[in-house]
């Protein structure tokens, strides 16, 4: 089971999730961005380094339909990325696209920034202050792995089950 983590530039959030997944789960993960950046965010590289992961060689990858097809599941860093994925790469992906922030809950609304993962690349604080705010991502990739393997009591809720709620979200 291979997850694909998706954010805006594949320079921070999706990169973090993929490297954490690979390290903590010992399994392959993919990552990409809808508007690929040039280099990884130094803050995200430093975050991973604090957790013993070298991401200095990471180069952002543009999301493609082919990459979506290679993945068993897509985990996006905010609701507007679901809209973008479905519009640009195919509505059929709704059956395997999930919100990374909480892929286990069906959203009832998305009006106040719920389910949006903040980007540490824009956080001006020193890395030692940022690390605790993103430690939850470590637990999240482990929970995702267990659910993908069918070893979790919680079920992943695909975006296909809440397309009506997503209709009010503007794509990025």
Residue pairs with C-beta under 8 A, 6 or more apart in sequence:
1 27
1 72
1 73
1 145
1 148
1 149
2 27
2 28
2 29
2 30
2 70
2 71
2 72
3 18
3 21
3 29
3 30
3 71
3 72
3 73
3 74
3 75
3 144
3 148
4 29
4 30
4 31
4 32
4 67
4 68
4 70
4 71
4 73
4 74
4 75
5 13
5 14
5 15
5 17
5 18
5 21
5 29
5 30
5 31
5 32
5 74
5 75
5 76
5 77
5 100
6 14
6 31
6 32
6 33
6 34
6 63
6 74
6 75
6 76
6 77
6 81
6 85
7 13
7 14
7 15
7 31
7 33
7 34
7 76
7 77
7 78
7 81
7 117
7 119
8 33
8 34
8 35
8 37
8 77
8 81
8 119
8 172
9 33
9 35
9 36
9 37
9 60
10 31
10 32
10 33
10 36
10 37
10 60
10 61
10 62
10 63
11 33
11 37
11 38
11 39
11 40
11 41
11 44
11 60
11 121
12 40
12 41
12 43
12 44
12 119
12 120
12 121
13 44
13 77
13 100
13 117
13 119
13 120
13 121
14 31
14 32
14 33
14 77
15 31
15 40
15 44
15 55
15 58
15 60
16 44
16 47
16 48
16 120
16 134
16 137
17 29
17 31
17 75
17 77
17 100
17 137
17 140
17 141
18 29
18 30
18 31
19 29
19 48
19 53
19 55
19 58
20 48
20 51
20 53
20 137
20 138
20 141
21 27
21 29
21 141
21 144
21 145
22 28
22 29
23 51
23 52
23 53
24 138
24 141
24 142
24 145
25 141
25 142
25 145
27 145
30 61
30 67
30 70
30 71
31 61
32 60
32 61
32 62
32 63
32 64
32 67
33 60
33 61
33 62
33 63
34 63
34 81
34 84
34 85
34 88
34 172
35 172
36 60
36 61
36 62
36 63
37 60
38 60
39 59
39 60
40 55
40 56
40 58
40 59
40 60
41 119
41 120
41 121
42 121
43 120
43 121
43 123
43 127
43 130
44 55
44 120
44 121
45 55
45 56
45 58
46 127
47 120
47 127
47 130
47 131
47 134
48 54
48 55
49 55
50 127
50 131
51 138
61 67
63 85
63 88
63 89
64 89
65 89
65 90
68 74
68 85
68 89
68 90
68 93
71 96
72 96
72 148
73 96
73 97
73 98
73 144
73 148
73 156
74 85
74 93
74 96
74 97
74 98
75 97
75 98
75 99
75 100
75 103
75 144
76 82
76 85
76 97
76 98
76 99
76 100
77 100
77 101
77 116
77 117
77 119
78 99
78 101
78 115
78 116
78 117
78 172
79 99
79 107
79 110
79 114
79 115
79 116
79 166
79 169
80 169
80 170
80 171
80 172
81 171
81 172
82 94
82 97
82 99
82 159
82 166
82 169
83 166
83 169
83 170
83 171
83 172
84 171
84 172
85 93
85 97
86 93
86 94
86 97
86 159
87 171
94 158
94 159
94 160
94 163
95 158
95 160
96 158
97 158
97 159
97 160
98 156
98 157
98 158
98 159
99 107
99 115
99 159
100 117
100 140
100 144
101 114
101 115
101 116
101 117
101 140
102 115
103 144
103 147
103 156
103 157
104 143
104 147
104 154
104 155
104 156
104 157
105 157
106 157
106 161
106 162
107 114
107 115
107 162
107 165
108 165
109 165
110 165
110 166
110 168
110 169
111 168
117 137
118 133
120 130
120 133
120 134
123 130
123 133
143 152
143 154
144 156
146 152
147 154
147 155
147 156
148 156
159 166
